[in-house]
Every structure is written in C-alpha cells, then in structure tokens.
Amino acid sequence: MGFLYRQILRKILFTFDPETVHDAVIKSARTLQSIGPAQLIIELMARATEIPVTVAGIRFRNPVGLAAGFDKNCEAPHILARLGFGFLELGTLTLRAQNGNPRPRVFRLGEHQGIINRMGFNNVGAYEAARRLERLGPAGVPLGLNIGKNADCSLEDAPKNYVEALKVLYPFGDYFTLNISSPNTLQLRALHQKERLARLLDPVMDFVSGQAAKKPVFVKISPELEDAELKDLVSSAVERGLGLIVANTTVRRGHLPARWHSYEGGLSGRPLRGIANEMLEKVSALAAGRAPLIGAGGIFDGPSAAEKLRLGADLVQVYSGLIYEGPFLVRAILKYLEKTGFNAQNRAKNKFR
Ligand SMILES: Cc1cc2nc3c(=O)[nH]c(=O)nc-3n(C[C@H](O)[C@H](O)[C@H](O)COP(=O)(O)O)c2cc1C
C-alpha cells in the first residue's frame, strides 16, 4: 500500500502546492466522514494492530498518534481515527480565530523528505472548534487539543489567552497541549523561560485542579533549547505533573544545502529526526520516568518510531511521514512494533529499550 502511494499518488500530489493538497485531503476526509460505510472500509484497509498502553492515566489502543497541525480545525477526527491512530492531537487552536501568515507558507523539501512551514496558527478559534467537536461527538480514540497564543496577544497577556482557550475546549479533549514552541508566532518561544513558563503553567494547573475531571496537560517544546533551559523546563513540568512533547519543528538549517537557508519557518520530517531524538534523549534522562513523554520528529517507518520509544517516549506522533509515506504508515509502524516485541509489559520491564 505504501509502495503504491509512493510510486503513484505521491507523484501526482507533489505536482501541486502543498497547502492546496492538504486542504483537498481534509475536505475529502470530511466527505468520507459523513459516509458510514466509508469509515468501515478505511478501518478494514488500515487493519491496525492493537498494542494497548496507558499513559497519563489514559488508555490508548496503541502508542502512535497524529501530531498537531494536520487537522488544525477539528474537521475530520472520525476518519483520521479509522487510519489506525492510537490518538489524535488536533489544533493548534487559539482563543480567537486568526488567518495566519500569507501563502505560500508550506514548502516540501522533496530530496530531503522534509517540510518547512510558517503557517502561523491559522485556525477557526476555540469557540468554533468546540462547536464542531460537540457536533461530531466522540471519535473513538483519545483526543489531544493543542492550544497556542493569538498572534496579537502580548507575552504578558499570554497566560490569560491560553487559559481562556483551555476553558472553552476543556469538555472536548482527553488531554491538552500548551504549544509554546511554534517558531511562527513572534516571541512564542520566550515562554520556555523559567519565570514566564511558571506564569503560564500555574494558572493552567489551577484551572485543571478546580475541575471535576482532571485531565493531563502536556507542554510541546522546541528542539532548540540549551541544556540549562532544558533542565529548568523539565523540573517545571515534573513539579506540576505535566507531560512533555519533544519536539516541535526546528529553525536550524545548517545541515541542509544553502538554497533552503532563506526559507523562514519550522523544519520537520527526516532532517528533524536526529535533532529531535537528541533532545528526547536529554529530556528522558532529566525526567527519569517522572513525566509522560511524547516523541515527534522524523518518524517515517517502524524503526524510527521504535527508536523514539527506546529513547524514552511513552507515545509517538507523526506528521511529515504521512505526507511522504502515505496514510498506511500507521499500520506499517504498528506491525513493526508488534513484530519487534513492543507491548506494555515488555516496556514496563525495560525489555523494549
Ligand atoms: C505543515 C505543518 C503544520 C504544523 N502545524 C503545527 C501546529 O499547528 N501545532 C503544533 O504544535 N505543531 C505543528 N506542526 C509540527 C508537528 O506537530 C510536529 O511536531 C513536527 O512536524 C515534527 O514531526 P514530523 O517530523 O513527523 O512532521 C506542524 C507541522 C507541519 C509539517
């Protein structure tokens, strides 16, 4: 199936602008979503292996999730779940709707199997997303809702902006991600800094602890952190019982040919893998099992997913791999994990490390 995608469909899709293709894919997924038998057919084709894991108190049917940014506006969770994902992270959503940066803002680096995007949190906003999620009902897999800051909101007002969005979205997510690491919102990454982060995390956790259902919160981090910053950040997360997603896209270009250096935005896919894995290994050592970890960045097959689980991720997420390998990537990863003995028991006994 992956072979057919790479040989035929990908060649056709790659002749069009990346965002135009993406919009068409989401539109088709929405149409399929409204056709009951289509969901069943996709589920049968995907034939996902069950590898149950429990992380942050949530039971996942398998550890492979969809990364944020693919379904920013909560349009097609039902059909995406049928592809075999163990969970979906939707968004990034901001409190108020915003347009993001001017197009073109997504670029394929075909020969490197990477993507550069500078979308800038284009999204319908938390209120509309909440309405959609309410109308659609449960997707059958846990949903993470990824929250970012509105571009016109100052760093000082950011905590309020995040908490308001969290309040609106809280009934509809199983976990929440605070995105402080997109390189495409001015100064967003300054929120990694210890005091600023505390000013964001404290009101978020105050809100969560006041709720009858206490849902897990993750912080999605940049792969560009210095060791000292990383140490503070992991301590902040562990102290407050938060999880971490490692990592968002990179602004580094040094490892790519010069023609790509002038493209602004976040780089993902294969050229991110080594950078994200290095960061994951450090975070895993610092957290020492005291914080749930989700690994993302450059997963294109079973071995690259297994590598992140071995480095300490409890769950993994994919995005660019879907663009280059096609929608049945999830199934291929799960088959590989099953074959190589990944399961919750082996994991707990450190036999899958
Ligand atoms: C086109 C595009 C849009 C993205 N949008 C978001 C986003 O809105 N929020 C977010 O947290 N991450 C976003 N990401 C980052 C991914 O969630 C993921 O962290 C990153 O791409 C690394 O994984 P990958 O190498 O499998 O793509 C986006 C990535 C791409 C390629």
PDBQT file of the ligand as one rigid body, heavy atoms in Angstrom, charges set to zero:
ROOT
HETATM    1  C1  LIG A 401       2.511  21.814   7.836  1.00  0.00    +0.000 C 
HETATM    2  C2  LIG A 401       2.753  21.642   9.322  1.00  0.00    +0.000 A 
HETATM    3  C3  LIG A 401       1.946  22.304  10.227  1.00  0.00    +0.000 A 
HETATM    4  C4  LIG A 401       2.162  22.145  11.601  1.00  0.00    +0.000 A 
HETATM    5  N1  LIG A 401       1.345  22.789  12.477  1.00  0.00    +0.000 NA
HETATM    6  C5  LIG A 401       1.523  22.590  13.809  1.00  0.00    +0.000 A 
HETATM    7  C6  LIG A 401       0.652  23.190  14.741  1.00  0.00    +0.000 A 
HETATM    8  O1  LIG A 401      -0.304  23.885  14.387  1.00  0.00    +0.000 OA
HETATM    9  N2  LIG A 401       0.884  22.987  16.058  1.00  0.00    +0.000 N 
HETATM   10  C7  LIG A 401       1.914  22.203  16.504  1.00  0.00    +0.000 A 
HETATM   11  O2  LIG A 401       2.075  22.030  17.709  1.00  0.00    +0.000 OA
HETATM   12  N3  LIG A 401       2.740  21.587  15.638  1.00  0.00    +0.000 NA
HETATM   13  C8  LIG A 401       2.569  21.770  14.318  1.00  0.00    +0.000 A 
HETATM   14  N4  LIG A 401       3.403  21.147  13.436  1.00  0.00    +0.000 N 
HETATM   15  C9  LIG A 401       4.534  20.339  13.962  1.00  0.00    +0.000 C 
HETATM   16  C10 LIG A 401       4.178  18.868  14.095  1.00  0.00    +0.000 C 
HETATM   17  O3  LIG A 401       3.127  18.660  15.001  1.00  0.00    +0.000 OA
HETATM   18  C11 LIG A 401       5.393  18.046  14.561  1.00  0.00    +0.000 C 
HETATM   19  O4  LIG A 401       5.763  18.431  15.872  1.00  0.00    +0.000 OA
HETATM   20  C12 LIG A 401       6.601  18.244  13.655  1.00  0.00    +0.000 C 
HETATM   21  O5  LIG A 401       6.215  18.353  12.313  1.00  0.00    +0.000 OA
HETATM   22  C13 LIG A 401       7.594  17.079  13.772  1.00  0.00    +0.000 C 
HETATM   23  O6  LIG A 401       7.018  15.861  13.374  1.00  0.00    +0.000 OA
HETATM   24  P1  LIG A 401       7.218  15.259  11.899  1.00  0.00    +0.000 P 
HETATM   25  O7  LIG A 401       8.685  15.290  11.585  1.00  0.00    +0.000 OA
HETATM   26  O8  LIG A 401       6.628  13.876  11.983  1.00  0.00    +0.000 OA
HETATM   27  O9  LIG A 401       6.456  16.138  10.987  1.00  0.00    +0.000 OA
HETATM   28  C14 LIG A 401       3.206  21.285  12.055  1.00  0.00    +0.000 A 
HETATM   29  C15 LIG A 401       3.998  20.594  11.125  1.00  0.00    +0.000 A 
HETATM   30  C16 LIG A 401       3.779  20.752   9.779  1.00  0.00    +0.000 A 
HETATM   31  C17 LIG A 401       4.641  19.987   8.803  1.00  0.00    +0.000 C 
ENDROOT
TORSDOF 0
